[in-house]
Amino acid sequence: MTGHHDARASHTGNNPFLKAVAALSTLAGWAASAMIVVAVAVTCQMIFVRFVLNQSTIWQTEMVIYLVIAATLVGLPYVQRLRGHVNVDLIPILLPTKARYYLSIVTLSMSIAIIGVMLWYGYEFWHFAWDRGWRSDTVWGVRLWIPYLSLPVGLGLLMLQLIADLVAIILKIDQPFGLEDR
């Protein structure tokens, strides 16, 4: 366990910005985990109501769907922080150290730009739902700005984590692609 903690600490060094972003990403990971636990509990309650009490359910399916989607979006920065995503690093491994450094700068910059566009449209979509008072077309009729809030929050935190990763590479606090120099 010590090695895992040391690896995470090496991504931030003593930089206060990187530590703050790491704390936000970790908090987002805990929030995403809580959403999954709540979704499982609601699913169990729904099964009990349907098959034991033989009653219909109104809000459970919709809530589980929204919670799982929100957990996925809000959990993105935590996964990025821990590099828990699928990583194909054949090209970075084959590159010399300097080329690997520049490739990491380019890929992180492009990722930030792409997530920035997604954040813009995610915020716009959330704001439409907020401004126009959109509700779901179900019996529950949830105000859609609530589940849609996970779009700008999750994407905004992911973009912040990507910026922190870029800063860590530029400041030489972290290694490009997490690979040691040759």
FITILO-564416 format. One record per residue: x, y, z of N, C-alpha, C, O in turn; residue in three letters. Coordinates in steps of 0.02 Angstrom, whole numbers, padded with zeros to 5 digits, always signed. Layout:
N
XYZXYZXYZXYZAla/...
% end
This chain:
182
+00041-00060+00000+00000+00000+00000+00043+00063+00000+00023+00114-00028Met/+00101+00059+00031+00145+00117+00034+00167+00138-00035+00170+00198-00050Thr/+00182+00090-00079+00204+00107-00147+00150+00145-00185+00165+00191-00222Gly/+00087+00124-00176+00032+00158-00211+00025+00229-00186+00014+00275-00226His/+00030+00240-00120+00025+00307-00092+00083+00351-00117+00073+00409-00134His/+00143+00323-00119+00201+00360-00143+00193+00380-00215+00211+00435-00235Asp/+00164+00335-00256+00154+00350-00326+00105+00408-00335+00115+00452-00377Ala/+00052+00409-00294+00004+00464-00298+00035+00529-00274+00023+00582-00304Arg/+00074+00526-00222+00106+00587-00195+00156+00616-00244+00165+00676-00247Ala/+00188+00572-00283+00237+00597-00331+00205+00638-00387+00240+00676-00421Ser/+00141+00631-00398+00107+00669-00450+00095+00741-00429+00079+00783-00471His/+00102+00757-00364+00087+00824-00341+00149+00860-00313+00151+00921-00314Thr/+00197+00823-00289+00254+00855-00258+00231+00898-00200+00187+00878-00162Gly/+00260+00957-00192+00239+01004-00141+00199+01062-00171+00190+01114-00139Asn/+00176+01053-00232+00140+01106-00267+00069+01113-00240+00031+01065-00242Asn/+00051+01172-00213-00016+01180-00183-00073+01172-00234-00125+01145-00217Pro/-00063+01196-00296-00114+01188-00347-00126+01114-00362-00184+01092-00365Phe/-00073+01076-00371-00080+01005-00386-00111+00967-00327-00150+00921-00337Leu/-00093+00986-00266-00123+00954-00208-00197+00970-00202-00237+00926-00185Lys/-00217+01032-00217-00287+01051-00214-00328+01013-00266-00383+00989-00252Ala/-00301+01009-00327-00337+00972-00380-00341+00898-00362-00392+00867-00374Val/-00287+00871-00335-00288+00800-00314-00341+00789-00261-00376+00738-00263Ala/-00348+00835-00214-00399+00829-00162-00469+00832-00192-00513+00794-00173Ala/-00480+00878-00240-00545+00883-00273-00561+00819-00312-00617+00794-00310Leu/-00511+00793-00347-00521+00731-00385-00536+00672-00340-00578+00630-00356Ser/-00503+00669-00282-00516+00616-00234-00586+00623-00205-00622+00574-00198Thr/-00606+00684-00189-00674+00696-00165-00725+00675-00218-00776+00645-00201Leu/-00712+00691-00280-00757+00670-00335-00761+00594-00339-00814+00566-00352Ala/-00705+00560-00328-00705+00487-00328-00747+00458-00272-00784+00410-00283Gly/-00743+00488-00213-00784+00467-00157-00858+00480-00172-00901+00438-00156Trp/-00873+00537-00201-00943+00553-00219-00970+00503-00270-01027+00480-00264Ala/-00929+00486-00319-00950+00437-00370-00962+00369-00338-01010+00334-00355Ala/-00918+00350-00292-00927+00286-00257-00992+00286-00217-01029+00236-00217Ser/-01007+00341-00184-01069+00346-00145-01130+00341-00191-01179+00309-00174Ala/-01126+00371-00250-01182+00367-00297-01194+00295-00319-01251+00274-00326Met/-01140+00257-00330-01148+00187-00349-01179+00147-00292-01223+00105-00304Ile/-01158+00160-00230-01187+00124-00172-01261+00140-00166-01301+00096-00154Val/-01279+00204-00175-01350+00223-00171-01389+00190-00228-01445+00167-00217Val/-01360+00188-00288-01394+00156-00345-01406+00082-00332-01459+00056-00349Ala/-01358+00048-00301-01367-00023-00284-01421-00031-00231-01463-00076-00236Val/-01421+00012-00181-01472+00009-00128-01542+00021-00157-01590-00013-00138Ala/-01548+00070-00201-01613+00084-00232-01635+00026-00276-01694+00009-00278Val/-01588-00005-00311-01604-00064-00351-01630-00121-00307-01679-00153-00325Thr/-01598-00133-00251-01622-00184-00204-01691-00168-00178-01734-00212-00173Cys/-01702-00105-00161-01768-00084-00137-01820-00094-00193-01876-00115-00179Gln/-01802-00078-00255-01848-00086-00311-01866-00160-00321-01924-00176-00333Met/-01817-00204-00315-01831-00275-00323-01878-00299-00267-01924-00338-00280Ile/-01866-00276-00207-01910-00295-00151-01981-00271-00163-02029-00309-00154Phe/-01989-00208-00184-02056-00180-00195-02092-00218-00251-02151-00232-00246Val/-02056-00233-00305-02088-00265-00363-02105-00338-00349-02161-00360-00363Arg/-02058-00376-00323-02066-00448-00321-02089-00476-00253-02117-00530-00250Phe/-02078-00439-00200-02102-00462-00135-02169-00430-00118-02216-00465-00099Val/-02173-00364-00126-02235-00329-00110-02284-00328-00170-02342-00310-00162Leu/-02260-00348-00228-02300-00350-00289-02332-00283-00305-02390-00279-00324Asn/-02292-00229-00297-02315-00161-00312-02273-00133-00369-02219-00157-00385Gln/-02300-00081-00400-02262-00049-00453-02213+00002-00423-02222+00027-00368Ser/-02162+00016-00462-02113+00066-00440-02122+00128-00484-02143+00124-00541Thr/-02106+00186-00455-02117+00249-00491-02051+00282-00508-02039+00300-00566Ile/-02009+00291-00460-01949+00332-00468-01884+00293-00470-01833+00321-00490Trp/-01884+00231-00450-01822+00194-00439-01779+00185-00502-01719+00198-00501Gln/-01809+00162-00556-01770+00150-00617-01738+00214-00642-01679+00214-00660Thr/-01777+00267-00643-01750+00331-00667-01693+00356-00622-01643+00381-00647Glu/-01702+00349-00557-01650+00372-00511-01586+00331-00520-01531+00360-00519Met/-01592+00266-00528-01532+00224-00537-01496+00244-00601-01434+00247-00601Val/-01532+00256-00654-01501+00277-00717-01463+00342-00707-01405+00348-00727Ile/-01495+00391-00677-01462+00456-00666-01402+00450-00620-01351+00482-00632Tyr/-01407+00409-00568-01351+00400-00522-01290+00367-00555-01233+00387-00543Leu/-01303+00317-00596-01247+00282-00629-01213+00328-00680-01152+00329-00685Val/-01252+00366-00717-01223+00413-00765-01184+00467-00728-01129+00485-00747Ile/-01213+00494-00674-01179+00546-00635-01115+00518-00604-01064+00553-00603Ala/-01117+00457-00578-01058+00427-00549-01002+00419-00601-00943+00429-00586Ala/-01021+00402-00661-00972+00395-00715-00939+00462-00730-00878+00467-00735Thr/-00980+00514-00737-00953+00580-00754-00914+00611-00696-00859+00638-00706Leu/-00940+00607-00636-00907+00637-00578-00844+00597-00559-00798+00625-00530Val/-00842+00533-00575-00784+00492-00560-00727+00499-00609-00672+00475-00596Gly/-00738+00533-00665-00685+00540-00716-00621+00571-00690-00567+00544-00704Leu/-00622+00626-00651-00559+00655-00629-00519+00609-00582-00458+00609-00583Pro/-00554+00569-00542-00520+00523-00497-00484+00468-00537-00427+00450-00523Tyr/-00518+00442-00587-00488+00391-00630-00427+00420-00666-00375+00387-00672Val/-00433+00482-00690-00376+00515-00724-00319+00525-00675-00261+00515-00693Gln/-00334+00545-00615-00282+00558-00565-00242+00495-00550-00181+00498-00543Arg/-00277+00438-00544-00243+00375-00529-00218+00339-00591-00189+00285-00586Leu/-00231+00369-00649-00215+00337-00713-00246+00267-00716-00215+00218-00735Arg/-00309+00265-00697-00345+00202-00696-00378+00185-00762-00409+00132-00768Gly/-00372+00228-00811-00401+00215-00876-00358+00167-00916-00301+00153-00897His/-00384+00141-00970-00345+00098-01014-00290+00139-01046-00303+00192-01074Val/-00229+00115-01041-00172+00153-01064-00134+00112-01116-00106+00059-01099Asn/-00132+00135-01177-00093+00103-01229-00030+00146-01237-00033+00200-01265Val/+00025+00121-01212+00086+00162-01210+00143+00135-01253+00201+00147-01238Asp/+00127+00098-01305+00179+00070-01349+00220+00125-01381+00282+00122-01381Leu/+00187+00176-01409+00224+00231-01442+00266+00269-01391+00325+00281-01404Ile/+00238+00291-01334+00281+00326-01286+00341+00284-01262+00395+00311-01250Pro/+00332+00219-01255+00387+00176-01233+00443+00176-01285+00502+00176-01268Ile/+00424+00176-01349+00473+00172-01403+00508+00239-01415+00562+00241-01445Leu/+00478+00294-01393+00507+00360-01406+00564+00376-01358+00565+00353-01301Leu/+00611+00417-01382+00662+00443-01336+00629+00490-01286+00574+00514-01296Pro/+00664+00503-01231+00637+00542-01175+00611+00610-01196+00556+00629-01176Thr/+00648+00647-01236+00627+00714-01256+00564+00712-01300+00518+00752-01290Lys/+00561+00665-01347+00502+00658-01389+00441+00637-01348+00385+00659-01360Ala/+00452+00594-01299+00398+00572-01254+00370+00632-01215+00310+00637-01206Arg/+00415+00676-01193+00394+00736-01157+00349+00779-01201+00295+00800-01179Tyr/+00370+00792-01263+00330+00834-01307+00265+00800-01328+00213+00833-01335Tyr/+00266+00735-01337+00204+00699-01353+00154+00704-01295+00095+00712-01307Leu/+00179+00700-01233+00133+00706-01176+00104+00776-01172+00045+00784-01155Ser/+00144+00827-01188+00119+00896-01189+00063+00903-01241+00011+00933-01228Ile/+00076+00876-01301+00027+00881-01355-00037+00842-01338-00092+00868-01347Val/-00030+00781-01313-00090+00741-01299-00131+00770-01241-00192+00771-01243Thr/-00097+00795-01189-00134+00826-01134-00167+00891-01157-00224+00905-01138Leu/-00133+00930-01198-00162+00992-01224-00223+00978-01267-00274+01012-01262Ser/-00218+00928-01310-00275+00909-01352-00333+00883-01309-00391+00898-01323Met/-00317+00844-01259-00369+00818-01214-00404+00875-01178-00465+00875-01172Ser/-00366+00924-01155-00395+00983-01121-00441+01020-01170-00496+01042-01151Ile/-00419+01028-01232-00460+01064-01281-00526+01026-01295-00579+01056-01298Ala/-00521+00961-01304-00581+00920-01318-00629+00921-01259-00689+00929-01269Ile/-00603+00912-01199-00645+00914-01139-00674+00984-01130-00730+00991-01106Ile/-00636+01035-01148-00661+01104-01145-00723+01114-01189-00771+01146-01168Gly/-00721+01086-01249-00779+01090-01293-00838+01052-01264-00894+01076-01264Val/-00824+00992-01239-00877+00952-01208-00906+00987-01147-00966+00985-01135Met/-00863+01020-01108-00885+01058-01049-00931+01116-01071-00982+01128-01040Leu/-00911+01151-01123-00952+01207-01148-01022+01184-01165-01072+01213-01143Trp/-01027+01131-01206-01092+01106-01227-01130+01072-01169-01191+01075-01166Tyr/-01094+01040-01124-01126+01011-01065-01156+01064-01020-01211+01056-00995Gly/-01119+01119-01011-01145+01175-00972-01207+01205-01006-01257+01220-00974Tyr/-01202+01214-01072-01258+01243-01109-01320+01199-01103-01375+01224-01093Glu/-01311+01134-01109-01366+01087-01102-01397+01091-01032-01458+01093-01025Phe/-01354+01091-00980-01378+01098-00912-01416+01164-00903-01469+01165-00872Trp/-01388+01218-00930-01419+01284-00921-01487+01287-00955-01534+01318-00929His/-01494+01256-01014-01560+01253-01047-01610+01219-01001-01666+01244-00993Phe/-01591+01163-00973-01636+01126-00928-01655+01168-00867-01712+01168-00845Ala/-01607+01204-00841-01618+01248-00783-01664+01306-00801-01715+01318-00769Trp/-01645+01341-00854-01680+01402-00874-01752+01388-00898-01796+01429-00885Asp/-01762+01333-00930-01828+01318-00959-01870+01272-00915-01926+01254-00932Arg/-01843+01254-00857-01882+01213-00810-01899+01144-00836-01953+01118-00821Gly/-01853+01114-00874-01867+01048-00902-01877+00997-00847-01844+00997-00795Trp/-01925+00952-00860-01939+00895-00815-01941+00832-00857-01954+00835-00917Arg/-01927+00776-00826-01930+00712-00863-02003+00696-00879-02049+00720-00845Ser/-02013+00657-00930-02080+00639-00952-02106+00577-00917-02143+00537-00946Asp/-02087+00568-00855-02108+00510-00817-02156+00531-00762-02168+00591-00752Thr/-02183+00483-00726-02228+00498-00671-02191+00537-00617-02219+00581-00586Val/-02128+00520-00607-02088+00555-00556-02077+00627-00575-02079+00670-00531Trp/-02066+00643-00638-02059+00711-00663-02002+00750-00633-02009+00808-00614Gly/-01944+00718-00627-01886+00751-00596-01865+00812-00636-01867+00812-00698Val/-01845+00865-00601-01818+00924-00634-01751+00904-00664-01705+00884-00627Arg/-01744+00908-00729-01686+00880-00764-01621+00917-00752-01568+00890-00765Leu/-01624+00978-00727-01562+01013-00714-01522+00977-00659-01461+00984-00657Trp/-01556+00940-00616-01521+00906-00562-01476+00850-00589-01416+00851-00574Ile/-01502+00802-00627-01456+00751-00653-01408+00779-00706-01352+00756-00713Pro/-01431+00829-00744-01388+00857-00796-01329+00897-00767-01281+00911-00802Tyr/-01333+00915-00704-01278+00951-00672-01214+00910-00671-01159+00938-00667Leu/-01220+00845-00675-01161+00802-00676-01118+00814-00738-01058+00799-00738Ser/-01148+00839-00791-01109+00854-00852-01057+00909-00840-00998+00896-00848Leu/-01077+00970-00822-01026+01021-00812-00981+01007-00752-00922+01024-00753Pro/-01008+00977-00700-00966+00963-00641-00913+00910-00657-00854+00921-00644Val/-00934+00855-00684-00887+00801-00700-00836+00821-00753-00776+00809-00745Gly/-00859+00853-00806-00813+00874-00859-00768+00930-00836-00709+00933-00855Leu/-00794+00975-00795-00753+01030-00768-00698+01004-00723-00641+01026-00727Gly/-00714+00956-00680-00664+00926-00636-00613+00885-00676-00554+00884-00659Leu/-00636+00851-00728-00589+00813-00771-00541+00861-00805-00481+00848-00809Leu/-00567+00916-00831-00524+00965-00864-00473+00994-00815-00415+01003-00832Met/-00495+01008-00754-00450+01033-00703-00395+00981-00687-00337+01000-00679Leu/-00413+00918-00684-00363+00865-00671-00315+00859-00730-00255+00848-00720Gln/-00340+00865-00791-00295+00863-00850-00247+00922-00849-00189+00915-00867Leu/-00271+00981-00830-00228+01040-00824-00175+01027-00771-00116+01044-00781Ile/-00195+00998-00715-00146+00982-00662-00095+00931-00687-00035+00937-00672Ala/-00116+00882-00726-00069+00834-00754-00020+00868-00801+00040+00853-00800Asp/-00045+00915-00841-00001+00953-00886+00049+00995-00847+00108+00996-00863Leu/+00026+01029-00795+00070+01069-00753+00123+01025-00720+00182+01044-00717Val/+00104+00966-00696+00151+00920-00665+00205+00897-00714+00263+00889-00695Ala/+00187+00888-00777+00236+00868-00828+00283+00927-00843+00344+00919-00844Ile/+00254+00986-00853+00294+01045-00870+00343+01061-00813+00400+01079-00826Ile/+00319+01057-00751+00362+01072-00693+00408+01014-00674+00446+01018-00626Leu/+00404+00959-00712+00446+00899-00700+00431+00866-00632+00475+00835-00602Lys/+00369+00874-00608+00348+00841-00546+00327+00770-00562+00333+00725-00520Ile/+00303+00760-00622+00280+00694-00645+00315+00677-00711+00336+00722-00747Asp/+00319+00613-00725+00350+00590-00787+00297+00584-00842+00240+00565-00829Gln/+00315+00601-00904+00268+00592-00960+00243+00520-00964+00284+00473-00965Pro/+00178+00511-00967+00146+00446-00972+00162+00401-00913+00150+00340-00915Phe/+00190+00430-00859+00208+00391-00800+00267+00344-00811+00278+00299-00771Gly/+00304+00355-00864+00361+00312-00881+00425+00344-00857+00434+00405-00863Leu/+00469+00304-00831+00535+00329-00809+00579+00346-00869+00570+00318-00923Glu/+00625+00393-00859+00673+00410-00912+00718+00350-00927+00732+00309-00884Asp/+00739+00349-00990+00785+00295-01009+00856+00318-01004+00902+00280-01018Arg/
% end
